[in-house]
Amino acid sequence: MPKFYCDYCDTYLTHDSPSVRKTHCSGRKHKENVKDYYQKWMEEQAQSLIDKTSPGMRPPMGAHMPMMPGPPMMRPHARPMMIQSRPGMARPDR
């Protein structure tokens, strides 16, 4: 009888039957191996995406003024407009 190979656990199961596969796949170590496999895969995908986009995102040194910290498109001197209500005035949100 052929043995079943689990790619996540890198091991062969002694018997290839539905009950043995079910028992193996519901085990703690198998679930941890599956989780680790996909976590590593996601990290590799994210790193690949970063590697593809990063070089075009960074300007050469000295090409322009240094960027200010904070959210994009936020000017340091810009302040939000405050609407002050006076007694007796209707509030715009009501």
Secondary structure, 3 states (H helix, E strand, C coil): CCCEEECCCCEEECCCCHHHHHHHHCCHHHHHHHHHHHHHHHHHHHHHHHHHHHHHHCCCCCCCCCCCCCCCCCCCCCCCCCCCCCCCCCCCCC
